[in-house]
């Protein structure tokens, strides 16, 4: 291509209405039209990355192969595009300022006066172009977090404006805006979107396409009204009603010819018709399964005030769905707060009505004993169990307490004085903690593991060597590995040097499916490529359901 093309996706009116899914869908549509596409996320907070933020405030931290701790939208990009992204595809205000200050300290600006404008936007542009170059992308989709009009977004909108001036005819702007339907009025209102459009104009940017999010489809009258007041043609107002599944969105967008509209803005010829055949097959599977399997997801981060926050575990929940759909079953996921098990709001015996138990990752003491109670129930009653990261560590603690007989077994993350620290921090991590270095210092990103032949893990993967993504500081204490294995728990996956335990499982003769991973397999699950461990777990839950 003569020029790389760029599409900025910005939010109007309110956040949380699907900018990330819209960006992913745009990228997917253009990808299946034959273009090489990559995607970036810009987060407007001062944090250098997402790693130090409370998950109940920010949602899931999605980890890339290179160890970058990012926003959950990066997971959507990877799942929709079926690509592995890297840290060049993610930036925050903090990361941008940090780099500009580093350059200034190293005299890379050659003594000139460094200012917020233009130097911060220029750094943003440099990062966008670097990501596009690395991916050799024909089209780069850039999502700017938050909404127009927010103070922290100004530098990124300025960068977008400057990039359009630099690459005239190669940049498009998409605004995702919500159109409310007040219950007492019963009419879809366009005025908030009109204000959002004008606010975007005040930053020197004109939307080329407006994606109109609402609970119902947009009618022609509203399209024409938005066109008149927002200075775009009516056919570039895209209806985006609520749908049952986020994977319906690309198909829905194409009903309004979003792909062709964007190619027209970018002065690109249509290489081929949108080929969403495989995607459509997958979407049909999300609706066709007749048998329902009930899975209990016992976690510690579900509570957010009076609401349940499932976004904390979004990759886990999606990975379960992918494997369930591939096996022609419908997953019914019930979110159980482990703190409710501890305070008896939820009786552990109630787990009997479920076909499987999954325990996702986490940190800290809150709700831990409730999780351990749930794991014991699943182990003793031969209920399929799948533990991820902290879920595996707590399974090792439960086994140590109730099978090995070490009643005070614990992780030193919670109990420094335990007589049996079966989970402990590694020496190199102790140095970070002693120096107060918490950000980006855990074991992060992709690591290789060697699997034990004949094990459940080996049979599930069909290979003796794997690579999976990590995000944790504590490990199974090497001093206890042989002692625990003598009692029957198998560490079927280990690091290449044999020092670190990656997978723990019970043999098939003891339990139909009891397996935990120190890594996060959910980060590599894709709609058209379900993760093999999640698929093995789903199959085990189907068998358990039949026995029940």
Helices and strands as residue ranges (DSSP letters): E 5-12, H 19-32, E 37-43, H 55-58, E 61-63, E 69-71, H 73-81, G 87-89, E 90-92, H 93-105, I 116-120, H 121-135, E 139-144, G 151-153, H 154-166, E 171-178, H 191-202, E 209-214, H 220-230, G 234-236, E 237-241, G 246-248, H 249-255, H 258-265, H 277-288, E 291-299, E 303-304, E 307-308, G 310-313, H 314-326, E 329-337, H 338-342, G 348-353, E 356-359, H 368-380, E 384-388, H 390-402, E 410-411, E 421-425, H 427-434, E 443-451, H 456-461, E 465-472, E 474-476, G 478-480, H 481-486, E 489-495, E 501-506, E 514-517, G 521-524, H 532-547
